[in-house]
Amino acid sequence: MPLATRRAARIAPPLVTPPLVAAPLVALPLVVMALLAAPATPRAAEPAPIEVTIKDHRFEPAEITVPAGQAVRLHVRNLDASAEEFDSPSLKVEKVIAAHGAAVVHLRPLKPGRYAFTGEYHEETAHGTVIAQ
């Protein structure tokens, strides 16, 4: 075999990336740059939770006014020495709050109206109303 042929056989062919692999590799940095350059979509500020306290087996405040059509969080603190259950079939919520504990109750967006809730373990004293308006 002549010398030129032997040298040509030892030289590897140039690396060529197939077009099906190269296209996504070129497009990926462009997509990332476009996402980073795009202005952030402003999110509506989530309202602060509404503070509710259970003391002497009563809810305070007993009437809670919330905006209609907007999800709301109630931060319920139980100051009593026994557990209480925040219960409301109309709000579709049941949440046990441990003695001297706290819990967050999530309310879905409500239509305007009045929604009763009770402390299921002390129904004679622990009751209230959520008013959506």
KEFINU-411937 format. One record per residue: x, y, z of N, C-alpha, C in turn; residue number from 1. Coordinates in steps of 0.05 Angstrom, whole numbers. Atoms other than C-alpha are relative to their C-alpha. Example, Ala and Ser with C-alpha at 12.3 -4.5 7.8 and 13.67 -1.06 7.14 Angstrom:
BEGIN
npx,npy,npz,capx,capy,capz,cpx,cpy,cpz,lumba
18,-24,0,246,-90,156,18,24,0,1
-16,-24,-1,273,-21,143,-15,22,14,2
//
This chain:
BEGIN
npx,npy,npz,capx,capy,capz,cpx,cpy,cpz,lumba
17,-23,0,0,0,0,18,25,0,1
-17,-24,1,30,67,-19,-3,17,26,2
-2,-16,-24,48,116,37,-24,19,2,3
23,-19,-1,-7,167,19,-25,-14,7,4
24,15,-6,-60,114,22,-1,-9,29,5
-1,8,-28,-37,89,90,-6,24,18,6
6,-24,-16,-38,160,118,-30,8,-1,7
28,-7,3,-108,173,91,-17,-20,15,8
16,20,-15,-133,108,123,1,6,30,9
-2,-5,-29,-107,130,191,-14,26,9,10
14,-25,-6,-140,199,188,-30,-6,2,11
29,6,-4,-210,194,216,-16,20,-16,12
17,-19,14,-266,225,177,-9,22,19,13
8,-22,-17,-290,293,203,-26,-8,14,14
24,5,-15,-343,289,258,-23,17,-11,15
24,-14,10,-411,307,230,-23,-8,18,16
24,6,-17,-471,313,276,-24,-2,-19,17
24,2,17,-534,287,242,-19,23,5,18
18,-23,-3,-585,342,229,-21,-4,21,19
21,5,-20,-637,309,274,9,4,28,20
-11,-4,-27,-591,314,334,9,29,2,21
-11,-28,-1,-561,383,317,-22,20,4,22
22,-20,-2,-628,420,310,-9,5,28,23
8,-6,-28,-651,410,382,23,13,17,24
-22,-11,-15,-581,426,408,3,30,-6,25
-2,-29,7,-582,493,371,-24,15,11,26
24,-13,-9,-654,508,390,-2,3,30,27
2,-1,-30,-647,494,465,10,25,12,28
-9,-26,-12,-603,554,482,-17,23,-9,29
18,-22,8,-649,599,441,-25,0,16,30
25,1,-16,-710,575,479,6,10,29,31
-8,-8,-27,-674,584,546,4,31,1,32
-4,-29,0,-652,655,527,-26,15,-3,33
26,-14,4,-723,673,504,-15,-1,26,34
14,1,-25,-752,649,570,11,19,21,35
-13,-17,-20,-701,687,611,-5,30,-7,36
4,-28,8,-712,751,570,-29,9,2,37
28,-7,-1,-788,747,573,-7,13,27,38
8,-12,-26,-820,792,626,-16,-20,16,39
15,18,-17,-847,754,685,-29,8,1,40
29,-5,-2,-922,747,687,-6,8,28,41
6,-8,-27,-946,786,747,-21,-18,12,42
19,16,-15,-981,742,798,-15,18,19,43
16,-15,-19,-1037,769,839,11,-7,28,44
-10,4,-27,-1013,779,910,-20,-17,16,45
17,17,-16,-1040,724,954,-7,15,26,46
7,-15,-24,-1080,756,1011,11,-15,25,47
-10,11,-25,-1054,746,1081,-23,-17,13,48
21,17,-13,-1090,692,1121,-16,17,20,49
17,-13,-20,-1148,714,1165,5,-15,26,50
-5,12,-27,-1132,702,1239,-26,-6,14,51
24,9,-16,-1184,662,1278,11,-14,24,52
-9,12,-26,-1176,641,1351,-23,-16,12,53
19,16,-16,-1211,587,1391,8,3,29,54
-6,-3,-28,-1215,605,1464,-26,-4,15,55
23,7,-15,-1263,579,1516,-22,-13,-18,56
17,14,18,-1293,536,1461,-18,18,-17,57
14,-19,17,-1314,597,1420,20,10,-22,58
-16,-12,22,-1289,624,1353,0,30,3,59
-2,-29,0,-1264,695,1352,17,9,-24,60
27,-10,2,-1285,729,1308,-20,-22,-8,61
21,20,7,-1350,690,1302,-11,6,-28,62
8,-7,27,-1366,727,1237,25,8,-16,63
-24,-5,16,-1313,726,1183,-9,9,-27,64
8,-10,26,-1322,769,1121,23,-4,-19,65
-20,6,21,-1285,746,1058,-10,11,-27,66
8,-9,27,-1285,771,986,-12,-24,-16,67
12,21,16,-1332,730,942,18,-5,-25,68
-15,7,24,-1299,693,885,30,-2,3,69
-29,1,-5,-1230,691,918,6,-21,21,70
-8,19,-20,-1196,634,954,12,14,24,71
-9,-13,-25,-1180,650,1026,12,-21,19,72
-11,18,-20,-1138,619,1081,-7,11,28,73
5,-7,-28,-1159,620,1154,22,-13,16,74
-20,11,-18,-1103,613,1205,-14,-2,27,75
16,5,-24,-1139,581,1264,19,-9,22,76
-16,7,-24,-1104,580,1332,-18,-9,22,77
17,11,-21,-1133,537,1387,15,5,27,78
-12,-7,-26,-1117,567,1456,-10,-18,22,79
11,18,-20,-1158,514,1492,17,-24,6,80
-15,24,-8,-1131,452,1528,-11,-25,-13,81
10,23,14,-1173,407,1484,-2,6,-30,82
2,-4,29,-1176,396,1409,-28,10,-8,83
25,-9,12,-1230,426,1365,0,-6,-29,84
2,4,29,-1255,411,1296,-15,22,-13,85
13,-20,16,-1270,467,1248,-16,-15,-21,86
17,17,18,-1329,436,1210,-21,17,-13,87
21,-14,15,-1374,464,1155,-6,-16,-25,88
8,13,25,-1412,422,1105,-3,20,-23,89
5,-19,22,-1430,485,1065,26,11,-11,90
-27,-8,9,-1356,505,1061,16,-24,-10,91
-13,25,7,-1337,432,1049,28,-1,13,92
-24,0,-15,-1285,436,1104,-4,-15,26,93
-2,13,-26,-1267,392,1163,30,1,8,94
-28,-2,-8,-1202,407,1201,2,-1,30,95
-4,2,-28,-1181,384,1270,24,18,8,96
-21,-17,-10,-1140,436,1308,7,-11,28,97
-9,11,-25,-1100,405,1365,-1,20,22,98
-1,-17,-24,-1101,432,1436,25,17,-1,99
-23,-19,1,-1055,493,1439,15,-1,-26,100
-12,2,27,-1042,483,1365,-12,20,-19,101
10,-17,21,-1056,517,1300,-2,-15,-26,102
3,12,26,-1077,499,1230,-10,21,-20,103
10,-17,21,-1092,531,1163,-24,-13,-13,104
24,9,14,-1162,523,1134,-2,14,-26,105
2,-12,27,-1166,534,1059,-29,1,-9,106
27,-3,11,-1232,561,1033,2,5,-30,107
1,-4,29,-1247,555,959,-14,26,-6,108
15,-25,6,-1274,616,922,-30,-5,4,109
28,3,-8,-1344,627,948,-18,19,-15,110
20,-18,11,-1407,655,917,-10,17,23,111
10,-17,-22,-1437,713,956,-21,-15,16,112
19,13,-18,-1474,688,1016,12,-5,28,113
-8,6,-27,-1470,663,1088,5,-30,3,114
-8,28,-3,-1435,598,1106,6,-6,30,115
-3,6,-29,-1443,569,1177,24,-20,4,116
-20,19,-8,-1386,533,1212,-3,-5,30,117
2,7,-29,-1382,498,1280,26,-13,9,118
-20,16,-12,-1332,469,1327,-14,-26,8,119
16,25,-3,-1357,398,1323,2,-12,28,120
-3,11,-27,-1330,379,1392,-15,16,21,121
14,-17,-19,-1366,437,1427,-20,17,-15,122
19,-14,18,-1424,454,1381,-18,20,15,123
18,-18,-15,-1464,488,1437,12,28,2,124
-12,-27,-2,-1413,546,1440,17,7,-24,125
-19,-6,21,-1365,540,1382,-14,0,-27,126
13,-3,26,-1401,566,1320,5,28,-11,127
-5,-26,13,-1394,622,1270,-10,0,-29,128
10,-4,27,-1408,647,1200,22,13,-17,129
-17,-13,20,-1366,662,1139,-19,15,-19,130
17,-17,18,-1397,719,1098,16,7,-24,131
-14,-7,25,-1375,723,1026,-16,22,-14,132
13,-23,13,-1390,790,993,18,14,-20,133
//
